[in-house]
Amino acid sequence: MQIWLRILNVLQRETVRTACLAVLLSVLMLPLLRTVGLRVFSMATESYVSGTHSAAFVTCPNEQVAKDLARGIVEKKLAACVNIVPKITSVYEWQGKIEEDSEVLLMIKTRSSKVSALADYVRSVHPYEVAEVISLPIAEGNPPYLKWLSDTVPE
């Protein structure tokens, strides 16, 4: 009889440990499960999860550099689309002096998950010592356009 009581006591402790472990794993997995769940829901309902995509901005010294950079970005599937905005004027401080230059702006539409790879690519080919690469998450947009963006730029 005492052996059965000891076995029961051990099983109860193991059950409590197992339950605690299950709760701990659930809490730790919650962010991942939430992200996966939102993506699955988004795909199933064709709704958009805010911040899935980003608009990134890069300035270039001239139109030829801008075109070459834009083509490379799209060819490497780092973005679905790059708009080239000519003839902007940039006023900035560089090495202690106020500078003013004519530049060309790239407006790049991509997945937020690709911004880091995009920045790496721009730094590797851009002629500036410090290339501008900034991005803003896209909160909302035209659903068919955002779907096209997702289809064009793989995860």
Sequence and secondary structure as in RCSB ss.txt:
>XXXX:A:sequence
MQIWLRILNVLQRETVRTACLAVLLSVLMLPLLRTVGLRVFSMATESYVSGTHSAAFVTCPNEQVAKDLARGIVE
KKLAACVNIVPKITSVYEWQGKIEEDSEVLLMIKTRSSKVSALADYVRSVHPYEVAEVISLPIAEGNPPYLKWLS
DTVPE
>XXXX:A:secstr
 HHHHHHHHHHHHHHHHHHHHHHHHHHHHHHHHHHHHHHHHHHHHT   TTSEEEEEEEESSHHHHHHHHHHHHH
TTS SEEEEEEEEEEEEEETTEEEEEEEEEEEEEEEGGGHHHHHHHHHHH SSSS   EEEE     HHHHHHHH
HHS  
